[in-house]
Amino acid sequence: MQAPLGDFGVRIVIETLLHRAVGLRLAAAATVCIQASLAAPSARSEDFYHGKTLTVLVGYAAGGGYDINARLLARHLGDHIPGHPSIIVENMPGAGSLKMLGFLSHKAPTDGTIIGLFDFTQITNSLLTPETVKADFRQYKWVGSIAQDLAVCYVWNRTKASSLAQVQKIPNLPMGRTNAGTSSDIEQKILRKLFDVHVRSVAGYEGSSQAFIAVENGELDGGCLTWGSLPPSWISGKRITPILRLSKATAPDLPADVPDAITIAKSPRDRQIIEFLTAAGKLGKPIVASPATPQAQVDVLRKAFEVTMTDPNFLADAAKARQPVSSVSGVDAENILRTFYATPAEVVAAARAVVSD
């Protein structure tokens, strides 16, 4: 059992961290968490979350797929956590989720009252660009992943293209993305470098919802994104044509004839590269806690997450929001990461050449 925090110097350090925290709400939540830890000799009891607030941080702006999944989870997870805490969602966009991950790792309370949902592609980037993404995702405390990513590249119907072969003939195809190294950026580079599509990536969008507006306004002609994150009216109104999927996963409303990138890769080496660049998609909607989070709280969150993923109310809510659920437990996520980080260096180097400009 850990001794209660009472040292004046520890309090000064804690207050310094709080002043650096992003947002008044998070700072207030952090204060409550610290006061509770000072008063209680242990944070391992089953009623730890009683009367508390659990914050779900999202590495992107409101309205996109990550935000939708975070809010979907927040509506149901508390039902399965002992003590039934209130759950709120906070958006912390910046650097393709890296801003949020940095806060989670270095500034957020580590008592289990803060978890985060981030862009899974940063797992890939930890091997591709370790000088930028200085993280080993095996060190985070994994709660689980809501769904495998089903990334699809699509074009707006103004292009008049109905297949990948026709898209390859378009001389200039503007597609939007947030930052370099995000999932949409890597998927567009796969499309351009391995499938000969003349993609012109347009950067600077804060999130996918902003890029959607640009597509409808004619600033962009398409994109690559998780299928379930696309506006439902685009699908039902046949306003877009999906031309390539970067996952073997599928969805009921995704046309069966959309080719799978791995299957139609031009060479065995291209296939290896695509498999590596899309491998982290098995953890498409990842939920993690700080590496310093007590295992007792992680175990509570993991158990609640697994029960939530089979909750009929949660599944009905997900179906209504067009969000497929193909969950991965925290333990299975750790196993996936072990395999990913064992990728041969030569495959990583070949993939790095593809995603480098």
Contacts in CASP RR format, 6 or more apart in sequence:
PFRMAT RR
TARGET T0000
AUTHOR 0000-0000-0000
METHOD contacts of the structure
MODEL  1
MQAPLGDFGVRIVIETLLHRAVGLRLAAAATVCIQASLAAPSARSEDFYH
GKTLTVLVGYAAGGGYDINARLLARHLGDHIPGHPSIIVENMPGAGSLKM
LGFLSHKAPTDGTIIGLFDFTQITNSLLTPETVKADFRQYKWVGSIAQDL
AVCYVWNRTKASSLAQVQKIPNLPMGRTNAGTSSDIEQKILRKLFDVHVR
SVAGYEGSSQAFIAVENGELDGGCLTWGSLPPSWISGKRITPILRLSKAT
APDLPADVPDAITIAKSPRDRQIIEFLTAAGKLGKPIVASPATPQAQVDV
LRKAFEVTMTDPNFLADAAKARQPVSSVSGVDAENILRTFYATPAEVVAA
ARAVVSD
1 41 0 8 1.000
1 42 0 8 1.000
2 41 0 8 1.000
2 42 0 8 1.000
3 41 0 8 1.000
4 37 0 8 1.000
4 38 0 8 1.000
4 39 0 8 1.000
4 40 0 8 1.000
4 41 0 8 1.000
5 11 0 8 1.000
5 14 0 8 1.000
5 34 0 8 1.000
5 37 0 8 1.000
5 38 0 8 1.000
6 38 0 8 1.000
14 34 0 8 1.000
17 30 0 8 1.000
17 107 0 8 1.000
18 27 0 8 1.000
18 30 0 8 1.000
18 31 0 8 1.000
18 34 0 8 1.000
19 27 0 8 1.000
20 107 0 8 1.000
21 27 0 8 1.000
21 30 0 8 1.000
21 103 0 8 1.000
21 107 0 8 1.000
21 108 0 8 1.000
22 92 0 8 1.000
22 103 0 8 1.000
22 107 0 8 1.000
25 88 0 8 1.000
25 90 0 8 1.000
26 55 0 8 1.000
26 90 0 8 1.000
26 108 0 8 1.000
26 114 0 8 1.000
29 53 0 8 1.000
29 55 0 8 1.000
29 109 0 8 1.000
29 113 0 8 1.000
29 114 0 8 1.000
30 108 0 8 1.000
30 109 0 8 1.000
32 52 0 8 1.000
32 53 0 8 1.000
33 52 0 8 1.000
33 109 0 8 1.000
33 111 0 8 1.000
33 113 0 8 1.000
34 109 0 8 1.000
36 43 0 8 1.000
36 52 0 8 1.000
36 111 0 8 1.000
37 43 0 8 1.000
37 111 0 8 1.000
43 111 0 8 1.000
43 294 0 8 1.000
43 296 0 8 1.000
43 297 0 8 1.000
44 294 0 8 1.000
44 296 0 8 1.000
44 297 0 8 1.000
46 82 0 8 1.000
46 300 0 8 1.000
47 82 0 8 1.000
47 83 0 8 1.000
48 82 0 8 1.000
48 296 0 8 1.000
48 297 0 8 1.000
48 300 0 8 1.000
49 81 0 8 1.000
49 82 0 8 1.000
49 83 0 8 1.000
49 84 0 8 1.000
49 85 0 8 1.000
49 113 0 8 1.000
49 300 0 8 1.000
50 82 0 8 1.000
50 83 0 8 1.000
50 84 0 8 1.000
50 85 0 8 1.000
51 83 0 8 1.000
51 85 0 8 1.000
51 86 0 8 1.000
52 85 0 8 1.000
52 86 0 8 1.000
52 113 0 8 1.000
53 85 0 8 1.000
53 86 0 8 1.000
53 87 0 8 1.000
53 88 0 8 1.000
53 113 0 8 1.000
54 77 0 8 1.000
54 78 0 8 1.000
54 81 0 8 1.000
54 85 0 8 1.000
54 86 0 8 1.000
54 87 0 8 1.000
54 88 0 8 1.000
54 112 0 8 1.000
54 113 0 8 1.000
54 114 0 8 1.000
54 115 0 8 1.000
55 87 0 8 1.000
55 88 0 8 1.000
55 89 0 8 1.000
55 90 0 8 1.000
55 113 0 8 1.000
55 114 0 8 1.000
55 115 0 8 1.000
56 70 0 8 1.000
56 73 0 8 1.000
56 74 0 8 1.000
56 87 0 8 1.000
56 88 0 8 1.000
56 89 0 8 1.000
56 90 0 8 1.000
56 115 0 8 1.000
56 116 0 8 1.000
56 117 0 8 1.000
56 287 0 8 1.000
57 89 0 8 1.000
57 90 0 8 1.000
57 91 0 8 1.000
57 92 0 8 1.000
57 100 0 8 1.000
57 103 0 8 1.000
57 104 0 8 1.000
57 108 0 8 1.000
57 114 0 8 1.000
57 115 0 8 1.000
57 116 0 8 1.000
57 117 0 8 1.000
58 66 0 8 1.000
58 67 0 8 1.000
58 70 0 8 1.000
58 89 0 8 1.000
58 90 0 8 1.000
58 91 0 8 1.000
58 92 0 8 1.000
58 93 0 8 1.000
58 100 0 8 1.000
58 116 0 8 1.000
58 117 0 8 1.000
59 66 0 8 1.000
59 91 0 8 1.000
59 92 0 8 1.000
59 93 0 8 1.000
59 94 0 8 1.000
59 96 0 8 1.000
59 97 0 8 1.000
59 99 0 8 1.000
59 100 0 8 1.000
59 101 0 8 1.000
59 116 0 8 1.000
59 117 0 8 1.000
59 118 0 8 1.000
59 119 0 8 1.000
60 66 0 8 1.000
60 67 0 8 1.000
60 91 0 8 1.000
60 93 0 8 1.000
60 94 0 8 1.000
60 96 0 8 1.000
60 97 0 8 1.000
60 119 0 8 1.000
60 178 0 8 1.000
60 206 0 8 1.000
60 207 0 8 1.000
60 208 0 8 1.000
61 67 0 8 1.000
61 91 0 8 1.000
61 93 0 8 1.000
61 206 0 8 1.000
61 207 0 8 1.000
61 209 0 8 1.000
61 210 0 8 1.000
62 91 0 8 1.000
62 209 0 8 1.000
63 207 0 8 1.000
63 208 0 8 1.000
63 209 0 8 1.000
64 207 0 8 1.000
64 208 0 8 1.000
64 209 0 8 1.000
64 229 0 8 1.000
65 208 0 8 1.000
65 226 0 8 1.000
65 228 0 8 1.000
65 229 0 8 1.000
65 323 0 8 1.000
66 97 0 8 1.000
66 117 0 8 1.000
66 118 0 8 1.000
66 119 0 8 1.000
66 285 0 8 1.000
67 89 0 8 1.000
67 91 0 8 1.000
68 229 0 8 1.000
68 321 0 8 1.000
68 323 0 8 1.000
69 117 0 8 1.000
69 146 0 8 1.000
69 147 0 8 1.000
69 285 0 8 1.000
69 323 0 8 1.000
70 89 0 8 1.000
70 116 0 8 1.000
70 117 0 8 1.000
71 89 0 8 1.000
72 146 0 8 1.000
72 314 0 8 1.000
72 317 0 8 1.000
72 318 0 8 1.000
72 321 0 8 1.000
72 323 0 8 1.000
73 117 0 8 1.000
73 146 0 8 1.000
73 287 0 8 1.000
73 308 0 8 1.000
74 87 0 8 1.000
74 88 0 8 1.000
74 89 0 8 1.000
75 87 0 8 1.000
75 314 0 8 1.000
75 317 0 8 1.000
76 308 0 8 1.000
76 311 0 8 1.000
76 313 0 8 1.000
76 314 0 8 1.000
76 317 0 8 1.000
77 87 0 8 1.000
77 304 0 8 1.000
77 305 0 8 1.000
77 308 0 8 1.000
78 84 0 8 1.000
78 85 0 8 1.000
78 87 0 8 1.000
78 304 0 8 1.000
78 308 0 8 1.000
79 308 0 8 1.000
79 311 0 8 1.000
79 313 0 8 1.000
80 303 0 8 1.000
80 304 0 8 1.000
80 305 0 8 1.000
80 307 0 8 1.000
80 308 0 8 1.000
80 311 0 8 1.000
81 300 0 8 1.000
81 301 0 8 1.000
81 304 0 8 1.000
82 300 0 8 1.000
85 113 0 8 1.000
92 99 0 8 1.000
92 100 0 8 1.000
92 103 0 8 1.000
93 99 0 8 1.000
93 100 0 8 1.000
93 178 0 8 1.000
93 206 0 8 1.000
93 207 0 8 1.000
94 100 0 8 1.000
94 178 0 8 1.000
94 179 0 8 1.000
94 206 0 8 1.000
95 179 0 8 1.000
96 118 0 8 1.000
96 119 0 8 1.000
96 122 0 8 1.000
96 178 0 8 1.000
96 179 0 8 1.000
96 181 0 8 1.000
96 182 0 8 1.000
97 118 0 8 1.000
97 119 0 8 1.000
97 122 0 8 1.000
97 182 0 8 1.000
98 122 0 8 1.000
98 133 0 8 1.000
100 116 0 8 1.000
100 118 0 8 1.000
101 118 0 8 1.000
101 122 0 8 1.000
101 135 0 8 1.000
104 114 0 8 1.000
104 115 0 8 1.000
104 116 0 8 1.000
104 288 0 8 1.000
104 289 0 8 1.000
104 290 0 8 1.000
105 135 0 8 1.000
105 140 0 8 1.000
105 290 0 8 1.000
105 291 0 8 1.000
108 114 0 8 1.000
108 290 0 8 1.000
110 290 0 8 1.000
110 292 0 8 1.000
110 293 0 8 1.000
110 294 0 8 1.000
111 293 0 8 1.000
111 294 0 8 1.000
111 297 0 8 1.000
112 289 0 8 1.000
112 290 0 8 1.000
112 293 0 8 1.000
112 294 0 8 1.000
112 297 0 8 1.000
112 298 0 8 1.000
112 301 0 8 1.000
114 289 0 8 1.000
114 290 0 8 1.000
115 143 0 8 1.000
115 287 0 8 1.000
115 288 0 8 1.000
115 289 0 8 1.000
115 301 0 8 1.000
116 287 0 8 1.000
116 288 0 8 1.000
116 289 0 8 1.000
117 285 0 8 1.000
117 286 0 8 1.000
117 287 0 8 1.000
118 286 0 8 1.000
118 288 0 8 1.000
119 182 0 8 1.000
119 183 0 8 1.000
120 145 0 8 1.000
120 149 0 8 1.000
120 183 0 8 1.000
120 280 0 8 1.000
120 281 0 8 1.000
120 283 0 8 1.000
120 284 0 8 1.000
120 285 0 8 1.000
120 286 0 8 1.000
121 181 0 8 1.000
121 182 0 8 1.000
121 183 0 8 1.000
121 185 0 8 1.000
121 186 0 8 1.000
121 280 0 8 1.000
122 133 0 8 1.000
122 135 0 8 1.000
122 137 0 8 1.000
122 181 0 8 1.000
123 137 0 8 1.000
123 280 0 8 1.000
123 283 0 8 1.000
123 286 0 8 1.000
123 337 0 8 1.000
123 340 0 8 1.000
124 186 0 8 1.000
124 276 0 8 1.000
124 277 0 8 1.000
124 279 0 8 1.000
124 280 0 8 1.000
125 132 0 8 1.000
125 133 0 8 1.000
125 181 0 8 1.000
126 133 0 8 1.000
126 134 0 8 1.000
126 135 0 8 1.000
126 136 0 8 1.000
126 137 0 8 1.000
127 340 0 8 1.000
127 341 0 8 1.000
127 343 0 8 1.000
127 348 0 8 1.000
128 348 0 8 1.000
128 351 0 8 1.000
128 352 0 8 1.000
128 355 0 8 1.000
129 181 0 8 1.000
129 352 0 8 1.000
136 341 0 8 1.000
137 288 0 8 1.000
137 337 0 8 1.000
138 334 0 8 1.000
138 337 0 8 1.000
138 338 0 8 1.000
138 341 0 8 1.000
139 291 0 8 1.000
140 288 0 8 1.000
140 289 0 8 1.000
140 290 0 8 1.000
140 291 0 8 1.000
141 288 0 8 1.000
141 289 0 8 1.000
141 290 0 8 1.000
141 291 0 8 1.000
141 293 0 8 1.000
141 295 0 8 1.000
141 298 0 8 1.000
142 286 0 8 1.000
142 287 0 8 1.000
142 288 0 8 1.000
142 302 0 8 1.000
142 330 0 8 1.000
142 331 0 8 1.000
142 333 0 8 1.000
142 334 0 8 1.000
142 337 0 8 1.000
143 287 0 8 1.000
143 288 0 8 1.000
143 289 0 8 1.000
143 298 0 8 1.000
143 301 0 8 1.000
143 302 0 8 1.000
143 305 0 8 1.000
143 330 0 8 1.000
144 283 0 8 1.000
144 286 0 8 1.000
144 287 0 8 1.000
144 288 0 8 1.000
144 302 0 8 1.000
144 305 0 8 1.000
144 327 0 8 1.000
144 328 0 8 1.000
144 329 0 8 1.000
144 330 0 8 1.000
144 332 0 8 1.000
144 333 0 8 1.000
145 282 0 8 1.000
145 283 0 8 1.000
145 284 0 8 1.000
145 285 0 8 1.000
145 286 0 8 1.000
145 287 0 8 1.000
145 327 0 8 1.000
145 328 0 8 1.000
145 330 0 8 1.000
145 333 0 8 1.000
146 284 0 8 1.000
146 285 0 8 1.000
146 287 0 8 1.000
146 309 0 8 1.000
146 323 0 8 1.000
146 325 0 8 1.000
146 327 0 8 1.000
147 284 0 8 1.000
147 285 0 8 1.000
147 323 0 8 1.000
147 324 0 8 1.000
147 325 0 8 1.000
147 326 0 8 1.000
147 327 0 8 1.000
148 247 0 8 1.000
148 249 0 8 1.000
148 281 0 8 1.000
148 282 0 8 1.000
148 283 0 8 1.000
148 284 0 8 1.000
148 324 0 8 1.000
148 326 0 8 1.000
148 328 0 8 1.000
149 183 0 8 1.000
149 226 0 8 1.000
149 247 0 8 1.000
149 249 0 8 1.000
149 278 0 8 1.000
149 281 0 8 1.000
149 282 0 8 1.000
149 284 0 8 1.000
149 285 0 8 1.000
150 226 0 8 1.000
150 227 0 8 1.000
150 228 0 8 1.000
150 245 0 8 1.000
150 247 0 8 1.000
150 249 0 8 1.000
150 250 0 8 1.000
150 251 0 8 1.000
150 254 0 8 1.000
150 324 0 8 1.000
151 183 0 8 1.000
151 187 0 8 1.000
151 224 0 8 1.000
151 225 0 8 1.000
151 226 0 8 1.000
151 227 0 8 1.000
151 245 0 8 1.000
151 246 0 8 1.000
151 247 0 8 1.000
151 278 0 8 1.000
151 281 0 8 1.000
152 224 0 8 1.000
152 225 0 8 1.000
152 226 0 8 1.000
152 227 0 8 1.000
152 230 0 8 1.000
152 242 0 8 1.000
152 244 0 8 1.000
152 245 0 8 1.000
152 246 0 8 1.000
152 254 0 8 1.000
152 258 0 8 1.000
153 187 0 8 1.000
153 188 0 8 1.000
153 191 0 8 1.000
153 197 0 8 1.000
153 222 0 8 1.000
153 223 0 8 1.000
153 224 0 8 1.000
153 242 0 8 1.000
153 243 0 8 1.000
153 244 0 8 1.000
153 245 0 8 1.000
153 246 0 8 1.000
154 222 0 8 1.000
154 223 0 8 1.000
154 224 0 8 1.000
154 225 0 8 1.000
154 230 0 8 1.000
154 240 0 8 1.000
154 241 0 8 1.000
154 242 0 8 1.000
154 243 0 8 1.000
155 161 0 8 1.000
155 167 0 8 1.000
155 170 0 8 1.000
155 173 0 8 1.000
155 221 0 8 1.000
155 222 0 8 1.000
155 223 0 8 1.000
155 240 0 8 1.000
155 241 0 8 1.000
155 243 0 8 1.000
156 215 0 8 1.000
156 218 0 8 1.000
156 220 0 8 1.000
156 221 0 8 1.000
156 222 0 8 1.000
156 239 0 8 1.000
156 240 0 8 1.000
157 238 0 8 1.000
157 239 0 8 1.000
157 240 0 8 1.000
157 241 0 8 1.000
158 218 0 8 1.000
158 221 0 8 1.000
159 167 0 8 1.000
159 170 0 8 1.000
159 173 0 8 1.000
159 221 0 8 1.000
159 222 0 8 1.000
159 241 0 8 1.000
160 166 0 8 1.000
161 167 0 8 1.000
161 169 0 8 1.000
161 170 0 8 1.000
161 241 0 8 1.000
161 243 0 8 1.000
162 241 0 8 1.000
163 241 0 8 1.000
163 243 0 8 1.000
164 195 0 8 1.000
164 197 0 8 1.000
164 243 0 8 1.000
164 244 0 8 1.000
164 259 0 8 1.000
167 173 0 8 1.000
167 197 0 8 1.000
167 243 0 8 1.000
168 195 0 8 1.000
168 196 0 8 1.000
168 197 0 8 1.000
168 198 0 8 1.000
170 197 0 8 1.000
170 198 0 8 1.000
170 221 0 8 1.000
171 198 0 8 1.000
172 198 0 8 1.000
172 200 0 8 1.000
173 197 0 8 1.000
173 198 0 8 1.000
173 199 0 8 1.000
173 200 0 8 1.000
173 221 0 8 1.000
173 222 0 8 1.000
174 200 0 8 1.000
174 202 0 8 1.000
174 219 0 8 1.000
174 220 0 8 1.000
174 221 0 8 1.000
174 222 0 8 1.000
175 184 0 8 1.000
175 188 0 8 1.000
175 199 0 8 1.000
175 200 0 8 1.000
175 201 0 8 1.000
175 202 0 8 1.000
175 220 0 8 1.000
175 221 0 8 1.000
175 222 0 8 1.000
175 223 0 8 1.000
175 224 0 8 1.000
176 184 0 8 1.000
176 188 0 8 1.000
176 201 0 8 1.000
176 202 0 8 1.000
176 203 0 8 1.000
176 205 0 8 1.000
176 211 0 8 1.000
176 214 0 8 1.000
176 220 0 8 1.000
176 222 0 8 1.000
176 223 0 8 1.000
177 184 0 8 1.000
177 185 0 8 1.000
177 188 0 8 1.000
177 201 0 8 1.000
177 202 0 8 1.000
177 203 0 8 1.000
177 204 0 8 1.000
177 205 0 8 1.000
177 211 0 8 1.000
178 184 0 8 1.000
178 185 0 8 1.000
178 203 0 8 1.000
178 204 0 8 1.000
178 205 0 8 1.000
178 206 0 8 1.000
178 207 0 8 1.000
178 208 0 8 1.000
178 211 0 8 1.000
179 185 0 8 1.000
179 203 0 8 1.000
179 204 0 8 1.000
180 203 0 8 1.000
180 357 0 8 1.000
181 355 0 8 1.000
183 224 0 8 1.000
183 225 0 8 1.000
183 226 0 8 1.000
184 208 0 8 1.000
184 211 0 8 1.000
184 223 0 8 1.000
184 224 0 8 1.000
184 225 0 8 1.000
185 201 0 8 1.000
185 203 0 8 1.000
185 355 0 8 1.000
186 277 0 8 1.000
186 355 0 8 1.000
187 224 0 8 1.000
187 225 0 8 1.000
187 246 0 8 1.000
188 199 0 8 1.000
188 201 0 8 1.000
188 223 0 8 1.000
188 224 0 8 1.000
189 199 0 8 1.000
189 201 0 8 1.000
189 354 0 8 1.000
189 355 0 8 1.000
190 246 0 8 1.000
190 261 0 8 1.000
190 274 0 8 1.000
190 277 0 8 1.000
190 354 0 8 1.000
191 197 0 8 1.000
191 199 0 8 1.000
191 224 0 8 1.000
191 244 0 8 1.000
192 198 0 8 1.000
192 199 0 8 1.000
193 354 0 8 1.000
194 261 0 8 1.000
194 265 0 8 1.000
194 266 0 8 1.000
194 270 0 8 1.000
194 273 0 8 1.000
194 274 0 8 1.000
194 354 0 8 1.000
195 244 0 8 1.000
195 261 0 8 1.000
202 214 0 8 1.000
202 219 0 8 1.000
202 220 0 8 1.000
205 211 0 8 1.000
205 214 0 8 1.000
208 225 0 8 1.000
208 229 0 8 1.000
211 220 0 8 1.000
211 223 0 8 1.000
212 230 0 8 1.000
212 231 0 8 1.000
214 220 0 8 1.000
215 221 0 8 1.000
215 222 0 8 1.000
215 223 0 8 1.000
222 240 0 8 1.000
224 246 0 8 1.000
226 284 0 8 1.000
227 242 0 8 1.000
227 245 0 8 1.000
227 251 0 8 1.000
227 254 0 8 1.000
228 251 0 8 1.000
228 322 0 8 1.000
228 323 0 8 1.000
228 324 0 8 1.000
230 240 0 8 1.000
232 322 0 8 1.000
233 239 0 8 1.000
234 240 0 8 1.000
235 253 0 8 1.000
242 254 0 8 1.000
242 255 0 8 1.000
242 258 0 8 1.000
243 258 0 8 1.000
243 259 0 8 1.000
244 258 0 8 1.000
244 259 0 8 1.000
244 261 0 8 1.000
245 254 0 8 1.000
245 258 0 8 1.000
245 259 0 8 1.000
245 260 0 8 1.000
245 261 0 8 1.000
246 261 0 8 1.000
246 274 0 8 1.000
246 278 0 8 1.000
247 260 0 8 1.000
247 278 0 8 1.000
247 281 0 8 1.000
248 260 0 8 1.000
248 262 0 8 1.000
249 324 0 8 1.000
249 326 0 8 1.000
250 256 0 8 1.000
251 324 0 8 1.000
253 322 0 8 1.000
261 274 0 8 1.000
261 278 0 8 1.000
262 271 0 8 1.000
262 274 0 8 1.000
262 275 0 8 1.000
262 278 0 8 1.000
265 271 0 8 1.000
265 274 0 8 1.000
269 350 0 8 1.000
272 347 0 8 1.000
272 350 0 8 1.000
273 347 0 8 1.000
273 350 0 8 1.000
273 351 0 8 1.000
273 354 0 8 1.000
276 343 0 8 1.000
276 347 0 8 1.000
276 348 0 8 1.000
276 351 0 8 1.000
277 351 0 8 1.000
277 354 0 8 1.000
277 355 0 8 1.000
279 340 0 8 1.000
279 343 0 8 1.000
280 340 0 8 1.000
282 328 0 8 1.000
282 336 0 8 1.000
283 328 0 8 1.000
283 333 0 8 1.000
283 336 0 8 1.000
283 337 0 8 1.000
286 333 0 8 1.000
287 305 0 8 1.000
289 297 0 8 1.000
289 298 0 8 1.000
289 301 0 8 1.000
302 329 0 8 1.000
302 330 0 8 1.000
302 331 0 8 1.000
305 327 0 8 1.000
305 329 0 8 1.000
305 330 0 8 1.000
306 327 0 8 1.000
306 329 0 8 1.000
308 314 0 8 1.000
309 325 0 8 1.000
309 327 0 8 1.000
314 325 0 8 1.000
315 325 0 8 1.000
318 324 0 8 1.000
318 325 0 8 1.000
328 336 0 8 1.000
END
